[in-house]
Amino acid sequence: MNDPLQNQSLTSRNVRIYLDHNATTPPAPVLAARWSELLFVTGNPSSIHNESRMPKAWLRETRQKFANYLNCSPLEIIFNSGASEGNSSILKSAWQLRNQNRNEIIVSQVEHPSVIKTAEHLQAQGAIVHWVPVDRAGLIDLDFIKNKLSEKTLLVSVMFANNETGSIFPIKEIAALAHQAGALMHADCVQLLGKYNLEQHPEKLKIFDLDYATFSAHKFYALAGTGVVFIKKNSPWVPLVHGGGQERGRRGGTENVLGIASLGIVLDELKAAKVHVDEMLRLRNLLESSILARIDGCTITAAEGARLANTSSLVMTNVDGETLLMSLDLKGFSVSTGAACSSGNPEPSPVLLAMGLSRIEAQSSLRISLGWQTTEEQIILFVNTLVEVVAKLREINLTGKDLTHAVS
Ligand SMILES: Cc1ncc(COP(=O)(O)O)c(C=O)c1O
């Protein structure tokens, strides 16, 4: 295979290059420009004095903008602390509303831990959970879903796109199947915004016909600690957090006004998402074809199915993923071996194992996720460094030295 970056000889410079945008995105530059304005957002939005006006206005404005972006009503938007809270709330809420007839939940095996762990928690309380397989091509087993759906199904929860491999799942089709069986449909849409061009569907979120969807501000260039739940009108809901009646009684606790305001500002930027998505796709393709041309024994996980434009999950034989990550870190590159929340955990990624990769393959994996600020120069520097580091680690491996020593 030809290396498209063959004649590029840039070498590493003394700068950090961030390629871990599925873990979190850096705050958008526009936030720095408006930082002093944001710092003046004082006052509790639930108060009725003068100071509450500005935070109340930020909440109202962001809610309306988010609703416009998704093409839903502002009443269908709940602010909370992030997608882990959103995912837990939805599953637990559905479970509280179970009845004798409906007590089964269908969840994919590659969901984020906030879904998996909540489903396991409900399983311990008596819920029957059907875990949907996903193969190594990134394809979800639709027949399994069809077979398990029945008049006993309460909720189906399948993510829009996987954070580790970038695999995009057919949630519209799954939602139609769920609804035929009278079940509710939730999709974790955390990796959608900024990485997928929702504008291409004039119906926006309605295209998927979901009852619930979850989002997280720090995954698309706003501040961490703010999440959004889309809850379709008249869908059942039991609050996870009770409190002073915020969010129309659906989520207690004073709202994270600064985080919500940052979200409102960044939402304006999403109008340009298509341009960024196209450019990330171009750079990701360049990255992958160059790596495949220059590094033997390298495969791309889930490359056969639909994928997010920015994500690449690689398996490199004879290389330990953690050691590779540390070596790249020492050279100024931030990437990931799996989900960020499990870094430092020597166990291989449960998502990759669930997809049928062996433990060795999963332990030799690397996730690279591009962002809006990623440049071609960064990709060239990264590939050059990766080629060099992989060669050194394989050499150490061949000479029988300890595999777990990072090279700098
Ligand atoms: C797919 C997915 N869902 C949920 C979450 C959790 O989001 P938060 O950090 O807002 O709790 C993440 C974050 O890693 C994610 O990637």
The ligand as an SDF file (V2000), in Angstrom:
LIG
                    3D

 16 16  0  0  0  0  0  0  0  0999 V2000
  -20.4410    7.2870   25.0300 C   0  0  0  0  0  0  0  0  0  0  0  0
  -20.2930    7.9560   26.3670 C   0  0  0  0  0  0  0  0  0  0  0  0
  -21.3400    7.9800   27.1970 N   0  0  0  0  0  0  0  0  0  0  0  0
  -21.2820    8.5670   28.4020 C   0  0  0  0  0  0  0  0  0  0  0  0
  -20.1200    9.1740   28.8450 C   0  0  0  0  0  0  0  0  0  0  0  0
  -20.1020    9.8290   30.1840 C   0  0  0  0  0  0  0  0  0  0  0  0
  -20.1400   11.2440   30.0590 O   0  0  0  0  0  0  0  0  0  0  0  0
  -19.8400   12.2000   31.2820 P   0  0  0  0  0  0  0  0  0  0  0  0
  -18.3680   12.3370   31.3780 O   0  0  0  0  0  0  0  0  0  0  0  0
  -20.5170   13.4920   30.9240 O   0  0  0  0  0  0  0  0  0  0  0  0
  -20.4570   11.5940   32.4930 O   0  0  0  0  0  0  0  0  0  0  0  0
  -18.9990    9.1640   28.0120 C   0  0  0  0  0  0  0  0  0  0  0  0
  -17.7200    9.7410   28.4690 C   0  0  0  0  0  0  0  0  0  0  0  0
  -16.6600    9.1320   28.3610 O   0  0  0  0  0  0  0  0  0  0  0  0
  -19.0880    8.5520   26.7350 C   0  0  0  0  0  0  0  0  0  0  0  0
  -18.0520    8.5390   25.8870 O   0  0  0  0  0  0  0  0  0  0  0  0
  1  2  1  0
  2  3  1  0
  2 15  2  0
  3  4  2  0
  4  5  1  0
  5  6  1  0
  5 12  2  0
  6  7  1  0
  7  8  1  0
  8  9  2  0
  8 10  1  0
  8 11  1  0
 12 13  1  0
 12 15  1  0
 13 14  2  0
 15 16  1  0
M  END
$$$$
